[in-house]
Amino acid sequence: MKMRKSEFLSVAIFLALVLFASVPSFAADNVVNHNRSSQAPVYGYKIINVYPHDKTAFTEGLVYDGKTLYESTGLYDNSTLRQVDLITGRILKLYRLPDEFFGEGLTLWADQLIQLTWQSGIGFVYDKKSFNQTRSFGYSREGWGFTSDGQRLIMSDGSDTLYFLNPDTFDDTGSIRVMENGNPVNQLNELEYIKGKVYANVYLTSRIAIISPETGEVTGWIDLQGLVDRENGLGDVDVLNGIAYEADRELLIVTGKLWPELFEIKIQSKA
């Protein structure tokens, strides 16, 4: 007996519903996981060492040259450039900026230290050994974070944009917006260039963004939430800020504004 078209459709719909209901739940999980896989991975950390840090230092920039730590601190009337013993926290050398400048990001270029200021539109170049100021330069935005990829300088201004500068003339050579899945990542602060990626503190958060300087895409996050929690008794502005890299041990050095401690950490998969 031939089945009428209406009867066939009814049976087909019934069978489809039965089959759909019998699909294992992990199939739905796989769909969710597929969507999540488009998000940048989030990494955790392991504390390797804890060192003392000057709790009056409003940290805005950190650089490690393999032997010693250099730090830029902010606040009007109290901004400095300093050389610091990593282990003891002792200040080995200190230069005080004029009171009208608010110190910001810091990077090394050859035998020079280059320091930004916040809203003055002026940066300073120092001899790394003597801390003698050798020149200054101007820029047309706020100065926040600063690093170098060995070919050019990389600067942030608290927005979602990284700016590239010629290290000899300090002229802009380009810029790129930082995005995650099409969404801008704002408040980019202190920067460090590590193995082809730019690591950026995101202001007022406990996260570090790992950024491709070629595409601007966030390729990963480091969540330092527990590290921030242990720094109790801090004010609202005393946030995570400051990234340096120990290349020989593949460790990050991190601290925050007015933090009494500085941490050596190893990045690892998040539990």
C-alpha positions as a LaTeX table, in Angstrom:
\begin{tabular}{lrrr}
\hline
Residue & $x$ (\AA) & $y$ (\AA) & $z$ (\AA) \\
\hline
Met1 & 0.00 & 0.00 & 0.00 \\
Lys2 & 1.39 & 3.39 & $-0.93$ \\
Met3 & 1.69 & 5.99 & 1.84 \\
Arg4 & 0.02 & 9.31 & 1.19 \\
Lys5 & 2.29 & 12.35 & 1.07 \\
Ser6 & 0.77 & 13.82 & 4.23 \\
Glu7 & 1.26 & 10.54 & 6.09 \\
Phe8 & 4.88 & 10.34 & 4.90 \\
Leu9 & 5.64 & 13.84 & 6.17 \\
Ser10 & 4.09 & 13.03 & 9.55 \\
Val11 & 6.23 & 9.92 & 9.93 \\
Ala12 & 9.36 & 11.76 & 8.77 \\
Ile13 & 8.85 & 14.53 & 11.30 \\
Phe14 & 8.24 & 11.99 & 14.07 \\
Leu15 & 11.43 & 10.08 & 13.22 \\
Ala16 & 13.43 & 13.30 & 13.07 \\
Leu17 & 12.25 & 14.28 & 16.54 \\
Val18 & 13.13 & 10.85 & 17.92 \\
Leu19 & 16.60 & 10.97 & 16.39 \\
Phe20 & 17.25 & 14.51 & 17.65 \\
Ala21 & 16.21 & 13.53 & 21.17 \\
Ser22 & 18.58 & 10.57 & 21.10 \\
Val23 & 21.71 & 12.63 & 20.25 \\
Pro24 & 24.19 & 12.35 & 23.18 \\
Ser25 & 24.59 & 15.45 & 25.31 \\
Phe26 & 28.32 & 15.66 & 24.50 \\
Ala27 & 27.40 & 16.65 & 20.95 \\
Ala28 & 25.83 & 19.82 & 22.29 \\
Asp29 & 28.88 & 20.27 & 24.49 \\
Asn30 & 31.06 & 20.01 & 21.42 \\
Val31 & 29.15 & 22.86 & 19.80 \\
Val32 & 29.65 & 25.04 & 22.88 \\
Asn33 & 33.33 & 24.15 & 23.07 \\
His34 & 33.74 & 24.99 & 19.41 \\
Asn35 & 32.40 & 28.46 & 20.06 \\
Arg36 & 34.63 & 28.84 & 23.10 \\
Ser37 & 37.66 & 27.79 & 21.09 \\
Ser38 & 37.42 & 31.06 & 19.18 \\
Gln39 & 38.17 & 32.89 & 22.42 \\
Ala40 & 41.80 & 33.54 & 23.29 \\
Pro41 & 43.10 & 31.01 & 25.85 \\
Val42 & 43.52 & 32.11 & 29.45 \\
Tyr43 & 46.73 & 31.11 & 31.25 \\
Gly44 & 47.52 & 30.86 & 34.92 \\
Tyr45 & 50.83 & 31.22 & 36.72 \\
Lys46 & 53.14 & 29.77 & 39.33 \\
Ile47 & 54.98 & 32.03 & 41.77 \\
Ile48 & 58.71 & 31.29 & 41.62 \\
Asn49 & 60.03 & 34.03 & 43.91 \\
Val50 & 58.70 & 36.97 & 45.90 \\
Tyr51 & 60.99 & 39.98 & 46.36 \\
Pro52 & 60.62 & 43.23 & 48.30 \\
His53 & 59.43 & 46.26 & 46.35 \\
Asp54 & 59.39 & 49.91 & 47.37 \\
Lys55 & 55.80 & 50.47 & 48.48 \\
Thr56 & 56.11 & 54.19 & 47.71 \\
Ala57 & 56.88 & 53.42 & 44.05 \\
Phe58 & 53.89 & 54.17 & 41.79 \\
Thr59 & 55.13 & 51.73 & 39.16 \\
Glu60 & 54.54 & 52.68 & 35.53 \\
Gly61 & 57.30 & 50.78 & 33.72 \\
Leu62 & 59.66 & 47.85 & 34.32 \\
Val63 & 62.63 & 46.65 & 32.27 \\
Tyr64 & 65.10 & 43.85 & 33.04 \\
Asp65 & 68.38 & 43.70 & 31.11 \\
Gly66 & 69.53 & 40.30 & 32.35 \\
Lys67 & 71.41 & 41.68 & 35.32 \\
Thr68 & 69.42 & 44.47 & 36.89 \\
Leu69 & 65.94 & 45.95 & 36.99 \\
Tyr70 & 65.00 & 49.42 & 35.79 \\
Glu71 & 61.79 & 51.07 & 36.92 \\
Ser72 & 59.83 & 54.18 & 36.00 \\
Thr73 & 57.53 & 55.57 & 38.68 \\
Gly74 & 54.75 & 58.13 & 38.37 \\
Leu75 & 52.84 & 60.81 & 40.31 \\
Tyr76 & 53.45 & 64.53 & 40.03 \\
Asp77 & 56.19 & 65.81 & 42.33 \\
Asn78 & 57.40 & 62.24 & 42.86 \\
Ser79 & 58.26 & 60.63 & 39.50 \\
Thr80 & 61.56 & 58.81 & 39.15 \\
Leu81 & 63.77 & 56.65 & 37.01 \\
Arg82 & 65.57 & 54.05 & 39.09 \\
Gln83 & 67.92 & 51.10 & 38.91 \\
Val84 & 66.88 & 48.42 & 41.40 \\
Asp85 & 68.47 & 45.26 & 42.73 \\
Leu86 & 65.94 & 42.57 & 41.86 \\
Ile87 & 66.62 & 40.35 & 44.88 \\
Thr88 & 66.82 & 42.92 & 47.66 \\
Gly89 & 64.71 & 45.72 & 46.20 \\
Arg90 & 67.51 & 48.17 & 47.03 \\
Ile91 & 67.59 & 51.28 & 44.86 \\
Leu92 & 71.02 & 51.42 & 43.22 \\
Lys93 & 70.56 & 54.60 & 41.23 \\
Leu94 & 67.78 & 57.20 & 41.13 \\
Tyr95 & 66.90 & 60.18 & 38.96 \\
Arg96 & 64.04 & 62.47 & 39.96 \\
Leu97 & 61.99 & 64.01 & 37.19 \\
Pro98 & 61.02 & 67.68 & 37.47 \\
Asp99 & 57.85 & 68.06 & 39.53 \\
Glu100 & 55.63 & 68.90 & 36.55 \\
Phe101 & 56.21 & 65.51 & 34.90 \\
Phe102 & 54.35 & 62.28 & 35.63 \\
Gly103 & 56.62 & 59.35 & 34.74 \\
Glu104 & 55.19 & 56.54 & 32.61 \\
Gly105 & 56.38 & 53.66 & 30.38 \\
Leu106 & 60.03 & 52.69 & 30.07 \\
Thr107 & 62.08 & 50.72 & 27.58 \\
Leu108 & 65.68 & 49.92 & 26.71 \\
Trp109 & 67.17 & 50.79 & 23.35 \\
Ala110 & 70.84 & 49.88 & 22.88 \\
Asp111 & 72.64 & 51.61 & 25.77 \\
Gln112 & 69.79 & 54.02 & 26.42 \\
Leu113 & 66.74 & 54.10 & 28.65 \\
Ile114 & 63.71 & 55.84 & 27.16 \\
Gln115 & 60.95 & 57.08 & 29.45 \\
Leu116 & 57.51 & 58.45 & 28.63 \\
Thr117 & 55.50 & 60.98 & 30.61 \\
Trp118 & 51.75 & 60.93 & 30.96 \\
Gln119 & 50.13 & 64.14 & 29.67 \\
Ser120 & 53.10 & 66.37 & 28.95 \\
Gly121 & 53.72 & 65.01 & 25.45 \\
Ile122 & 57.43 & 64.71 & 26.24 \\
Gly123 & 59.69 & 61.68 & 26.57 \\
Phe124 & 63.24 & 61.51 & 27.88 \\
Val125 & 66.33 & 59.58 & 26.79 \\
Tyr126 & 68.99 & 58.65 & 29.35 \\
Asp127 & 72.39 & 57.04 & 29.25 \\
Lys128 & 71.76 & 53.65 & 30.81 \\
Lys129 & 74.95 & 53.60 & 32.84 \\
Ser130 & 75.08 & 57.16 & 34.19 \\
Phe131 & 71.38 & 58.15 & 34.05 \\
Asn132 & 72.46 & 61.38 & 32.38 \\
Gln133 & 69.61 & 62.75 & 30.30 \\
Thr134 & 70.85 & 63.00 & 26.71 \\
Arg135 & 67.79 & 64.27 & 24.84 \\
Ser136 & 64.02 & 64.66 & 24.86 \\
Phe137 & 61.34 & 64.13 & 22.23 \\
Gly138 & 57.69 & 64.98 & 21.70 \\
Tyr139 & 54.54 & 63.04 & 20.86 \\
Ser140 & 50.90 & 64.00 & 20.33 \\
Arg141 & 49.09 & 61.63 & 22.70 \\
Glu142 & 49.19 & 60.51 & 26.30 \\
Gly143 & 52.11 & 58.31 & 27.26 \\
Trp144 & 51.25 & 55.04 & 29.00 \\
Gly145 & 53.18 & 51.87 & 28.14 \\
Phe146 & 56.43 & 51.51 & 26.21 \\
Thr147 & 58.50 & 48.65 & 24.80 \\
Ser148 & 60.62 & 47.68 & 21.78 \\
Asp149 & 60.69 & 44.75 & 19.38 \\
Gly150 & 64.32 & 45.38 & 18.43 \\
Gln151 & 63.36 & 47.27 & 15.28 \\
Arg152 & 60.93 & 49.90 & 16.50 \\
Leu153 & 59.45 & 51.34 & 19.67 \\
Ile154 & 55.91 & 50.38 & 20.67 \\
Met155 & 53.73 & 52.73 & 22.70 \\
Ser156 & 50.28 & 52.67 & 24.31 \\
Asp157 & 48.12 & 55.60 & 25.34 \\
Gly158 & 45.38 & 53.94 & 27.38 \\
Ser159 & 43.19 & 53.32 & 24.35 \\
Asp160 & 42.83 & 50.16 & 22.22 \\
Thr161 & 45.71 & 51.18 & 19.95 \\
Leu162 & 49.42 & 50.38 & 19.83 \\
Tyr163 & 51.65 & 52.94 & 18.12 \\
Phe164 & 54.96 & 52.20 & 16.41 \\
Leu165 & 57.80 & 54.74 & 16.53 \\
Asn166 & 61.13 & 55.12 & 14.79 \\
Pro167 & 63.76 & 54.67 & 17.55 \\
Asp168 & 66.05 & 57.33 & 16.09 \\
Thr169 & 63.60 & 60.10 & 15.22 \\
Phe170 & 60.64 & 59.07 & 17.43 \\
Asp171 & 58.33 & 59.72 & 14.48 \\
Asp172 & 55.20 & 57.59 & 14.19 \\
Thr173 & 55.59 & 54.79 & 11.64 \\
Gly174 & 52.21 & 53.11 & 12.09 \\
Ser175 & 49.59 & 51.90 & 14.51 \\
Ile176 & 47.27 & 48.95 & 15.05 \\
Arg177 & 44.07 & 48.47 & 17.02 \\
Val178 & 43.99 & 45.64 & 19.54 \\
Met179 & 40.95 & 43.38 & 19.24 \\
Glu180 & 39.58 & 40.11 & 20.54 \\
Asn181 & 37.04 & 38.53 & 18.20 \\
Gly182 & 36.25 & 41.91 & 16.70 \\
Asn183 & 35.87 & 43.65 & 20.05 \\
Pro184 & 38.33 & 46.41 & 20.98 \\
Val185 & 40.54 & 45.90 & 24.03 \\
Asn186 & 40.85 & 49.26 & 25.76 \\
Gln187 & 42.97 & 50.63 & 28.60 \\
Leu188 & 46.24 & 49.14 & 27.32 \\
Asn189 & 48.90 & 50.16 & 29.81 \\
Glu190 & 52.40 & 48.84 & 30.59 \\
Leu191 & 53.99 & 46.85 & 27.75 \\
Glu192 & 56.67 & 44.20 & 27.32 \\
Tyr193 & 57.78 & 42.54 & 24.08 \\
Ile194 & 58.38 & 38.80 & 24.52 \\
Lys195 & 59.09 & 36.28 & 21.76 \\
Gly196 & 57.21 & 38.08 & 19.03 \\
Lys197 & 54.24 & 39.16 & 21.14 \\
Val198 & 53.35 & 42.31 & 23.05 \\
Tyr199 & 52.29 & 41.68 & 26.64 \\
Ala200 & 50.08 & 44.47 & 27.99 \\
Asn201 & 48.65 & 45.23 & 31.40 \\
Val202 & 45.01 & 46.20 & 30.99 \\
Tyr203 & 44.41 & 49.07 & 33.38 \\
Leu204 & 42.19 & 48.36 & 36.40 \\
Thr205 & 42.16 & 44.62 & 35.72 \\
Ser206 & 44.19 & 41.64 & 36.93 \\
Arg207 & 44.87 & 40.46 & 33.38 \\
Ile208 & 47.72 & 40.73 & 30.92 \\
Ala209 & 46.81 & 40.61 & 27.23 \\
Ile210 & 49.11 & 38.75 & 24.82 \\
Ile211 & 48.92 & 40.59 & 21.49 \\
Ser212 & 50.13 & 39.91 & 17.96 \\
Pro213 & 51.83 & 43.14 & 16.82 \\
Glu214 & 51.19 & 42.16 & 13.20 \\
Thr215 & 47.41 & 41.75 & 13.43 \\
Gly216 & 46.49 & 43.38 & 16.73 \\
Glu217 & 44.59 & 40.25 & 17.73 \\
Val218 & 44.70 & 39.10 & 21.36 \\
Thr219 & 46.12 & 35.58 & 21.22 \\
Gly220 & 45.97 & 34.88 & 24.95 \\
Trp221 & 45.40 & 36.23 & 28.44 \\
Ile222 & 47.28 & 35.77 & 31.70 \\
Asp223 & 44.98 & 35.90 & 34.72 \\
Leu224 & 46.79 & 37.17 & 37.82 \\
Gln225 & 43.72 & 37.42 & 40.01 \\
Gly226 & 45.15 & 35.49 & 42.97 \\
Leu227 & 48.33 & 37.51 & 42.86 \\
Val228 & 46.39 & 40.73 & 43.17 \\
Asp229 & 44.30 & 39.32 & 46.02 \\
Arg230 & 47.32 & 38.73 & 48.21 \\
Glu231 & 48.27 & 42.40 & 47.99 \\
Asn232 & 45.62 & 43.36 & 50.56 \\
Gly233 & 45.29 & 46.78 & 52.08 \\
Leu234 & 45.84 & 48.54 & 48.76 \\
Gly235 & 43.75 & 51.40 & 47.42 \\
Asp236 & 41.68 & 51.48 & 44.25 \\
Val237 & 44.49 & 52.98 & 42.17 \\
Asp238 & 47.15 & 50.55 & 43.42 \\
Val239 & 46.56 & 48.18 & 40.54 \\
Leu240 & 48.64 & 45.58 & 38.78 \\
Asn241 & 51.14 & 47.39 & 36.56 \\
Gly242 & 54.65 & 46.50 & 35.50 \\
Ile243 & 55.95 & 43.66 & 33.33 \\
Ala244 & 59.57 & 42.68 & 32.74 \\
Tyr245 & 61.02 & 39.50 & 31.26 \\
Glu246 & 63.90 & 37.28 & 32.35 \\
Ala247 & 64.82 & 35.71 & 29.03 \\
Asp248 & 67.36 & 33.22 & 30.39 \\
Arg249 & 64.82 & 31.68 & 32.79 \\
Glu250 & 61.70 & 32.47 & 30.77 \\
Leu251 & 60.04 & 34.15 & 33.74 \\
Leu252 & 57.92 & 37.25 & 34.04 \\
Ile253 & 58.59 & 39.88 & 36.68 \\
Val254 & 55.39 & 41.65 & 37.72 \\
Thr255 & 54.30 & 44.13 & 40.34 \\
Gly256 & 51.81 & 46.95 & 40.81 \\
Lys257 & 51.47 & 50.58 & 41.80 \\
Leu258 & 52.56 & 51.00 & 45.44 \\
Trp259 & 52.88 & 47.25 & 45.93 \\
Pro260 & 55.28 & 46.10 & 48.68 \\
Glu261 & 56.21 & 42.99 & 46.70 \\
Leu262 & 57.48 & 42.06 & 43.27 \\
Phe263 & 56.93 & 38.59 & 41.82 \\
Glu264 & 58.81 & 36.24 & 39.54 \\
Ile265 & 56.21 & 34.04 & 37.90 \\
Lys266 & 56.11 & 31.22 & 35.38 \\
Ile267 & 53.18 & 31.15 & 32.97 \\
Gln268 & 51.34 & 27.85 & 32.79 \\
Ser269 & 48.02 & 26.33 & 31.81 \\
Lys270 & 45.21 & 27.44 & 34.06 \\
Ala271 & 43.90 & 24.76 & 36.40 \\
\hline
\end{tabular}
